[in-house]
Amino acid sequence: MKIGVKDVEYVAGLARLRLSDEEKEEFTTQLDDILTYMDKLNEVDTTGVEPTSHVISIRNVLRNDEVRESLPSEPSLKNAPEKERSFYKVPKIIE
């Protein structure tokens, strides 16, 4: 696929970017190189290759939920700026 300066100007306009003539030429060359490489990748035979979302196999790394004792209120409220009984006291923000 060949990309031209007009294409770069169009995309720059959509992104509301002001590009100098040198930048337009540079981006045209870079984008054309990228698209040429993508065309080369599209030539690779991928029959029998399953699509993947990751290049390595991954598994869920979260631990199982387990019921356990929670932190007592006294140590958890030790550094609270304000507290009321066993709760944090915060300013009211909703009328």
C-alpha positions in Angstrom: 0.0 0.0 0.0 1.3 3.4 -0.9 0.6 6.3 1.4 1.0 9.9 0.2 1.3 13.4 1.6 -2.4 13.9 1.1 -3.2 10.9 3.4 -0.9 12.3 6.1 -2.5 15.8 5.8 -5.9 14.2 6.0 -5.1 12.2 9.2 -3.3 15.3 10.7 -6.4 17.3 10.0 -8.6 14.7 11.8 -6.2 14.8 14.8 -6.0 18.6 14.6 -2.3 18.6 14.2 -0.3 21.2 12.4 2.6 19.7 10.6 5.5 21.4 8.8 6.3 20.3 5.2 9.4 18.4 6.6 7.2 16.6 9.2 4.7 15.6 6.5 7.4 14.1 4.3 9.0 12.3 7.3 5.6 10.8 8.4 4.8 9.9 4.9 8.0 7.9 4.6 7.6 6.3 8.0 4.0 5.3 7.5 4.7 4.0 4.0 7.5 1.8 5.5 5.2 0.5 8.2 2.5 -0.4 5.7 5.0 -2.0 3.3 6.2 -4.2 6.2 2.5 -5.1 7.1 2.0 -6.2 3.4 5.1 -8.4 3.8 3.7 -9.9 7.0 0.4 -10.6 5.2 2.3 -12.8 2.7 3.2 -15.3 5.5 1.3 -18.6 5.4 -0.6 -18.8 8.7 -2.8 -21.8 7.9 -3.2 -24.0 10.9 -2.1 -21.3 13.3 -4.7 -20.4 15.9 -5.3 -16.8 16.6 -4.1 -15.8 20.1 -4.4 -12.7 22.3 -0.9 -13.3 23.9 2.3 -14.7 22.5 2.8 -16.8 25.6 0.3 -18.9 27.5 -0.9 -17.1 30.5 -3.2 -18.2 33.4 -5.2 -16.3 36.0 -2.7 -15.1 38.6 -5.3 -14.1 41.1 -5.5 -16.0 44.3 -8.7 -17.8 45.4 -11.0 -16.0 47.7 -10.7 -17.2 51.2 -12.7 -16.2 54.3 -10.3 -15.0 57.0 -10.2 -12.7 59.9 -10.2 -9.0 59.0 -8.1 -6.3 60.6 -9.5 -5.1 63.9 -11.0 -1.6 64.0 -8.5 -0.1 66.5 -5.3 -0.7 64.5 -7.0 0.3 61.2 -8.3 3.6 62.7 -5.1 4.4 64.5 -4.0 7.0 61.9 -7.4 8.2 60.9 -7.7 12.1 61.1 -11.2 11.8 62.5 -13.1 8.8 63.8 -16.5 8.1 65.3 -16.9 4.9 67.3 -15.4 2.3 65.0 -15.8 4.2 61.7 -13.8 6.8 59.7 -15.5 10.2 60.0 -15.4 12.1 56.7 -17.0 15.4 55.6 -20.4 15.2 54.1 -20.2 15.8 50.3 -23.8 15.0 49.3 -26.7 17.2 50.3 
